[in-house]
């Protein structure tokens, strides 16, 4: 009977671990497949980090720039008027 050395056993274990898909990755794969079948497409983008220093101040600064702008109010009203929110959760 051939004896398996500890080094060979560890190499086999590492190979199996490399080839195994973690359960979380499998759940993500299934969820993404389900969403694609539903006609959705994954989109990943970089956005400003709200935890960074100065983020709130910059939001406030930009908000104040358009606060009294009549065109801004008109645009928001038009968006609200045509928005179809049926089916959104």
Rosetta silent file (secondary structure, phi, psi, omega in degrees, C-alpha in Angstrom):
SEQUENCE: XXXXXXXXXXXXXXXXXXXXXXXXXXXXXXXXXXXXXXXXXXXXXXXXXXXXXXXXXXXXXXXXXXXXXXXXXXXXXXXXXXXXXXXXX
SCORE:     score description
SCORE:     0.000 S_00000001
   1 L     0.000  130.244 -177.784    0.000    0.000    0.000 S_00000001
   2 L   -75.323  138.252  179.882    1.423    3.372   -1.021 S_00000001
   3 L   -98.818  130.179  179.137    1.943    5.836    1.751 S_00000001
   4 L   -89.021  123.665 -179.611    0.921    9.447    1.117 S_00000001
   5 L   -75.760  154.577  178.072    3.466   11.875    2.473 S_00000001
   6 H   -56.988  -36.315  179.590    2.276   14.964    4.360 S_00000001
   7 H   -64.898  -42.097  179.403    3.684   17.178    1.596 S_00000001
   8 H   -66.837  -38.844  179.550    1.701   15.308   -1.082 S_00000001
   9 H   -64.085  -43.281  178.722   -1.438   15.444    1.052 S_00000001
  10 H   -64.352  -39.598  179.188   -1.049   19.213    1.529 S_00000001
  11 H   -63.542  -41.791  178.558   -0.488   19.736   -2.206 S_00000001
  12 H   -64.777  -43.298  179.020   -3.669   17.796   -2.984 S_00000001
  13 H   -62.356  -41.858  179.215   -5.630   19.788   -0.391 S_00000001
  14 H   -64.695  -39.426  179.761   -4.360   23.091   -1.805 S_00000001
  15 H   -64.476  -44.225  178.548   -5.309   22.029   -5.334 S_00000001
  16 H   -62.729  -42.211 -179.637   -8.835   21.059   -4.236 S_00000001
  17 H   -63.292  -38.533  178.929   -9.206   24.342   -2.343 S_00000001
  18 H   -65.087  -36.799 -176.275   -8.123   26.315   -5.439 S_00000001
  19 H   -85.031  -17.259 -178.658  -10.674   24.530   -7.608 S_00000001
  20 L   -75.661  140.081  176.510  -13.531   24.721   -5.108 S_00000001
  21 L   -97.120  122.230  178.304  -16.022   27.543   -5.532 S_00000001
  22 L   -59.257  150.269 -178.857  -17.007   29.127   -2.204 S_00000001
  23 H   -58.736  -37.969 -179.811  -20.708   28.978   -1.449 S_00000001
  24 H   -63.609  -39.892  178.729  -20.963   32.762   -1.448 S_00000001
  25 H   -65.328  -37.420  178.599  -19.460   32.949   -4.942 S_00000001
  26 H   -66.464  -39.976  177.043  -21.923   30.327   -6.149 S_00000001
  27 H   -62.648  -42.898  179.201  -24.846   32.338   -4.697 S_00000001
  28 H   -62.724  -44.520  179.349  -23.580   35.467   -6.451 S_00000001
  29 H   -59.302  -44.759  179.975  -23.199   33.567   -9.738 S_00000001
  30 H   -65.674  -41.367  179.688  -26.766   32.214   -9.487 S_00000001
  31 H   -63.413  -43.924  179.909  -28.186   35.624   -8.579 S_00000001
  32 H   -64.547  -38.723  177.812  -26.430   37.299  -11.509 S_00000001
  33 H   -64.050  -41.013  178.446  -27.667   34.606  -13.887 S_00000001
  34 H   -62.168  -43.931 -179.647  -31.215   35.107  -12.602 S_00000001
  35 H   -65.722  -39.092  177.783  -30.982   38.867  -13.095 S_00000001
  36 H   -63.752  -40.718  177.432  -29.625   38.437  -16.639 S_00000001
  37 H   -63.147  -28.236  179.123  -32.525   36.114  -17.487 S_00000001
  38 L   -82.440    3.830  177.819  -34.830   38.872  -16.212 S_00000001
  39 L    88.144   13.412 -179.006  -33.288   41.243  -18.765 S_00000001
  40 L   -97.123  157.965  178.177  -31.037   43.099  -16.348 S_00000001
  41 L  -130.230  134.000  178.827  -27.381   43.987  -16.834 S_00000001
  42 L   -71.103  132.960  178.300  -24.798   44.427  -14.094 S_00000001
  43 L  -131.390  123.791  177.016  -23.320   47.911  -14.009 S_00000001
  44 L  -119.511  130.284 -179.439  -20.460   48.863  -11.729 S_00000001
  45 L  -136.977  157.768  173.568  -19.275   52.448  -11.486 S_00000001
  46 L   -88.636  132.222  178.947  -17.005   54.521   -9.285 S_00000001
  47 L  -130.500  159.737  177.266  -18.828   57.118   -7.208 S_00000001
  48 L   -59.420  142.560 -179.165  -17.683   59.638   -4.608 S_00000001
  49 L   -85.883  115.082 -178.620  -17.179   58.093   -1.170 S_00000001
  50 L   -68.042  -11.727  178.325  -19.591   59.681    1.327 S_00000001
  51 L   -87.618   -5.788 -179.561  -17.260   58.712    4.185 S_00000001
  52 L   -75.647  146.173  176.445  -14.454   60.912    2.874 S_00000001
  53 L   -58.763  138.170  176.588  -13.762   64.216    4.618 S_00000001
  54 L    89.588   -7.307 -177.135  -15.456   67.129    2.888 S_00000001
  55 H   -62.212  -50.596 -178.150  -18.143   65.033    1.150 S_00000001
  56 H   -62.158  -39.580 -179.794  -21.097   66.551    3.041 S_00000001
  57 H   -64.479  -39.960  179.473  -19.724   70.054    2.610 S_00000001
  58 H   -67.938  -38.360  175.848  -19.364   69.570   -1.150 S_00000001
  59 H   -61.402  -45.006  179.226  -22.925   68.235   -1.395 S_00000001
  60 H   -62.752  -44.658 -179.625  -24.181   71.261    0.489 S_00000001
  61 H   -58.237  -46.339 -179.015  -22.143   73.630   -1.699 S_00000001
  62 H   -68.371  -36.817  178.063  -23.573   72.133   -4.889 S_00000001
  63 H   -63.481  -40.775  179.672  -27.107   72.099   -3.495 S_00000001
  64 H   -65.809  -29.504  178.974  -26.879   75.777   -2.625 S_00000001
  65 H   -62.649  -32.570 -175.968  -25.778   76.562   -6.188 S_00000001
  66 H  -110.208    1.408 -175.547  -29.106   75.343   -7.577 S_00000001
  67 L   -54.437  -47.025 -176.171  -31.401   76.044   -4.608 S_00000001
  68 L  -102.673   15.596 -179.095  -32.971   79.176   -6.030 S_00000001
  69 L   -82.523  115.275 -178.152  -32.585   78.289   -9.692 S_00000001
  70 H   -62.594  -31.953  179.279  -36.044   78.282  -11.331 S_00000001
  71 H   -66.187  -38.029  178.141  -34.831   75.986  -14.088 S_00000001
  72 H   -61.448  -44.311  178.727  -33.750   73.395  -11.502 S_00000001
  73 H   -63.080  -42.484  179.646  -37.227   73.423   -9.948 S_00000001
  74 H   -62.495  -44.002 -179.922  -38.826   73.073  -13.382 S_00000001
  75 H   -62.119  -45.574  179.758  -36.591   70.134  -14.297 S_00000001
  76 H   -63.563  -37.862  177.635  -37.374   68.314  -11.046 S_00000001
  77 H   -65.981  -39.942  178.815  -41.106   68.885  -11.551 S_00000001
  78 H   -65.721  -41.207  178.292  -40.895   67.515  -15.100 S_00000001
  79 H   -62.974  -44.600  179.626  -39.029   64.433  -13.932 S_00000001
  80 H   -62.996  -36.104 -177.564  -41.609   63.839  -11.190 S_00000001
  81 H   -69.755  -34.375 -176.114  -44.460   64.258  -13.688 S_00000001
  82 H   -98.880   -5.818 -177.588  -43.170   61.655  -16.144 S_00000001
  83 L   -65.462  132.437  175.893  -41.714   59.182  -13.645 S_00000001
  84 L  -109.878  101.470 -175.046  -43.345   55.758  -13.766 S_00000001
  85 L   -98.723    6.638  178.966  -42.726   54.230  -10.359 S_00000001
  86 L   -61.932  133.946  177.667  -45.102   51.291  -10.718 S_00000001
  87 L    87.288   -6.222  178.331  -43.408   48.082   -9.712 S_00000001
  88 L   -82.942  143.420  177.671  -40.541   49.770   -7.866 S_00000001
  89 L  -105.286    0.000    0.000  -39.867   48.630   -4.349 S_00000001
